[in-house]
Amino acid sequence: MAQERRRYELREPKLNRQIEGLLADAEKVYGPCEDGEVLRQILVTGLRLLSDRTPRADLKLINSALKELRHAIFTFAPYEHVRKVAIFGSARTPRAAPEWRCAHEFAERLAQAGWMVITGAGDGIMGAAQGGAGREKSFGVNIRLPFEQAANQVIAGDKKLVNFRYFFTRKLMFVKESHAIALFPGGFGTHDEGYEALTLVQTGKSELIPIVFVDAPGGTYWSAWERYVREHLHSRGLISADDLALFKVTDSVEEAVHEVLRFYANYHSSRYVRELLVLRVQHPPDASRLRELNREFGDILVSGAIEARGPLPEERGECPEFARVTLHFNRRDVGRVRMLVDRLNALVPAAMPSARGASPHEIIAQRLPPGAEREEEDLGIAPPDRKGP
């Protein structure tokens, strides 16, 4: 008989009752909460920091990180049904550079397709991308630095600009909110974000998304990087051949836009239901295509077969309008899953990539909840040129 998991709580029954009472009182003010157990555990963790005698510096770090994550999630929430592309590149790239113009055009093209862009809110490539997308379709996730990182004029002062103290919380929001990642030539930070994205996708710690490295026409910045990856990582067995399918290198804006939009031509999203990988698609494969997929991708199955079916009860009503393709995936060969998604996308005509979402412009037009633009003062992370009410 399986041992029952011990409840996560304090050792003092009186304090546990007080926590539960506090949550009950809070629900009377804010309304019922389906995730009250999670909130209870957050409160328990906070009090455990007290019992652990956590040093003040660590308490301040945890406190600031939690507050800025809450604020960022709050800011992104009204736009959760709009797909977003995170765009990285150097803050030092001048407007006359061809890669600046490419970033501007790339963002403009995706905004026209109904997407929004997320950048680090700086100048250079970031400013180019936000200029191409426009203020209404831009998010900025700025990091406070002693140089180079004041918000660009497109996003400065906007309610969709979030200022972070820590790189790790900022990175988390980039990954959490992005449905695609595009990297233009940049320095250490750009490479850091690129490797982080590839690592998270390769290890299954983030959902599969298109990752495209974009250079100016005829440029060699990313092709030289790709050659290094193939010669020094792949040739030594440090990554697999299938991992090379997780990204695309191109010097064409047209090809980069197609890579992003085509990824969602049929595929919508994925999740696990216990050990079953569930791929949500608009158009499921028929019996003949399923047999082909099982022949081609049988090597990544732990057991059973690739099947087409409807929503699973465990999904609790998520995305009911989509069909499902399910498989007992080995959780190792993520590059092969990317190839499977490409096969599923090939089920629809090439001229029909979808930008996802019903009426994204209506969502973009929504205002953030009242007070959102002033919350950064409470976090202590407002930029120096911003003043409170």
Order of alpha helices (4+ residues) and beta strands (2+ residues): alpha-alpha-alpha-beta-alpha-beta-alpha-beta-beta-alpha-beta-alpha-beta-alpha-beta-alpha-beta-beta-alpha-beta-beta-alpha-alpha-alpha
